[in-house]
Amino acid sequence: GNSVTQMEGPVTLSEEAFLTINCTYTATGYPSLFWYVQYPGEGLQLLLKATKADDKGSNKGFEATYRKETTSFHLEKGSVQVSDSAVYFCALSVRRGGYSTLTFGKGTMLLVSP
Amino acid sequence: NAGVTQTPKFQVLKTGQSMTLQCAQDMNHEYMSWYRQDPGMGLRLIHYSVGAGITDQGEVPNGYNVSRSTTEDFPLRLLSAAPSQTSVYFCASSFGTGTEAFFGQGTRLTVV
């Protein structure tokens, strides 16, 4: 079956530090990969995505590269801000017949202090 | 500019009561889904729909029913609430396969 494994949190960083949140996956077929972010009290919103091997998704200074050889999609940001404090979810989507559904990791909480 | 709207935002039920969580989207999306979010478990898929009149089970469907009579609405029904259904519920919609999913703000349900 399909599954997503991401590093447990919380990840605690000082402002302007470098961020990496690891994500690996297992999937049958050729998944699309996503990072979603959830701010306190809100629903999830898409941060970035990649649909095929070697694609790089990027948004708001965050980046992740689809690595098929290592089945990974690690999230990185060069300099985090306090406003980046949130829970980050790695997810995959695989087409099943004519349908596809999202499979999520358990989420990683990021706490950034001034 | 509504997107995905869920109601209610908060609900407390007694064991055995029934209720319906409402979800509506105004983006003409074909795909709609219900997830539950529990601490340390991430989001787990309950039911999903790929269009009006078509629904299917996800990872954790037991205790929940859904129907999709229109493109816009996808209600989730709890027929006989149990404490194990205490959770935060999210509805999501998307245009199609592999595309961005848009989430509602969630419904926090407590069953006592």
Interface residues (C-beta under 8 A of the other chain):
Chain A: V4 S32 G41 E42 G43 L44 Q45 L46 K49 T51 F89 S93 R95 G98 Y99 S100 T101 L102 T103 F104 G105 K106 G107
Chain B: V4 S33 Y35 G40 M41 G42 L43 R44 L45 Y48 V50 D56 G58 F90 A92 T97 G98 E100 A101 F102 F103 G104 Q105 G106
